[in-house]
């Protein structure tokens, strides 16, 4: 829990620094940019002055494989309705 707290605190500090910066914001995404990284590294939400995405770059709000926790299968829905 402590490592997650420290990581979130660092991300919050980075987001604050990016939001308050008075210099031009330039973002280059070469590989993948998922979840909180998208915000912390001046993603689209911060409206950067220049945003370059490499042709095979991937940007998403959830990291691949983490969306399974939010999606229910038909079987799970049926079990919930039967209760």
GIBEL-V17391 format. One record per helix or strand of 3 or more residues. SS is the DSSP state (alpha for helix, beta for strand). FROM is the first residue (numbers start at 1). LEN is the number of residues. If there is no record, write none. Layout:
ss=SS from=FROM len=LEN
ss=SS from=FROM len=LEN
This chain:
ss=alpha from=2 len=19
ss=beta from=26 len=4
ss=beta from=32 len=3
ss=alpha from=36 len=5
ss=alpha from=44 len=3
ss=beta from=50 len=4
ss=beta from=58 len=3
ss=alpha from=67 len=3
ss=alpha from=74 len=9
